[in-house]
Amino acid sequence: MLKVNREHPELDGWAMIGGWPLFGDGLMNGIDPNKIKIVAVDALPVQLPYVDKGIVPVLIAQPTFRWGKISVEKIIDKIHFNKDVPENFPMKLIRVSKDNFGGWSRQLRAWGYTGIPRHYLRM
């Protein structure tokens, strides 16, 4: 990303369908949030410092724990209880920003995620 930004200074934003570019701190000092806006899918503990520091204003979180939980519940309902279950069970994505940062951090911890800085949990 940093190389592309240098080669194309006209770029003013990135939309990351996967959150992997934020899985390290390589972009922490190389992106000027006043010039380049980033929105990324996923809001895992390793990505949260980018929101905390204002480099990424919004992460789009997937309710991964709920996907697994509800999928298993629907399988049990279908196989064990012989219930009709919907083919699809849409779940909304969650917008994570400084506005709900502490709540999201606590939700991740409740789902069993680790590596969340304590001060995030107190926000």
Secondary structure, DSSP 4 states (H G I P E B T S, - for coil): -HHHHHH-TT--EEEESSSGGGSSSTTTTT--TTT-EEEEE---GGGHHHHHTTSSSEEEE--HHHHHHHHHHHHHHHHTS-----S------EEESTTSHHHHHHHHHHTT-----HHHHT-
